[in-house]
Amino acid sequence: MKKLFLLMLPALLGSFMLPEKKIKIFLAGDSTMSIKETRYYPETGWGMPFVYFWDSSIAVINKAKNGRSTSSFRNEGLWKQILDEGSEGDYVFIQFGHNDEVPTKKTYTTESEFRNNLTRFVQEAREKKLTPLLLTPVARRKFDSTGKVEGTHEVYAQIVRDVARELQVYLIDLDRKSQELYQEMGAKNSRLLFVQLKPGEHPNYPNGKEDNTHFSELGARLIAQLVLQELKALNTGLSNRIYTPKK
């Protein structure tokens, strides 16, 4: 009887084991990444389809909010939420610049403030034993008269690159990668990636919309796929957790 009990012990213990802790990927950013309310569809943040790329060991927590800069994201307590909810082994993907760089916005941050805010994010994440990953701001759609895509984030995107290099942080250069995508599609077809609607085409936008910043469902998915592709090239420890369909 004793021998039988000892043989059964591993199975009994296994049945009482706690489920494996999920690794969290926090998304910190602006409207290009955030979850959208139904009234804004078809506008879609790339963080929305990004959720579905992972197996059951990953939980994506999207804290991105419309209109946020590095300063307002901290001032409103959104960054604190990530630090409070995160724990050792989790990740935080940080993508800002769209609202930081516009002097006419209340969320404007100077170049030096932007650099300091990114530096603090990285340092505080590491103190909490989170792994930070910086992304340059995803490109807006802009073409010159010859059909060549133009950058709109040169200064602030470069600050992100500089901080990543100086602090030895994982970097995804989403500004450059998204520009390459728009160029490949061309000035006309790249409209499909954004909220470009004629009057009466969608009930949420009865007067139509001409938006070269915010993504359609297609655009969000392709940008999310760019992020995933770049992640695979980095040694982040996440590649083996990408969802693989069962055969």
Buried (B, 14 or more C-beta within 10 A) or exposed (E): EEEEEEEEEEEEEEEEEEEEEBBBBBBBBBBBBBBBEEEBBBBBBBBBBBBEBBEEEBBBBBBBBBBBBBBBBBEEEBBEBBBEEBEEEBBBBBBBBBBBBBEEBEBBBEEEBBBBBBBEBBEBBEEBEBBBBBBBBBBBBBBEEEEEBEEBBEEBBEBBBEBBEEBEBBBBBBBBBBBBBBBEBEBEEBBEBBBBBEEEEBEBBEEEBEBBBBBBBBBBBBBBBBBBEBBEEEEBEBEEBEEEEEE
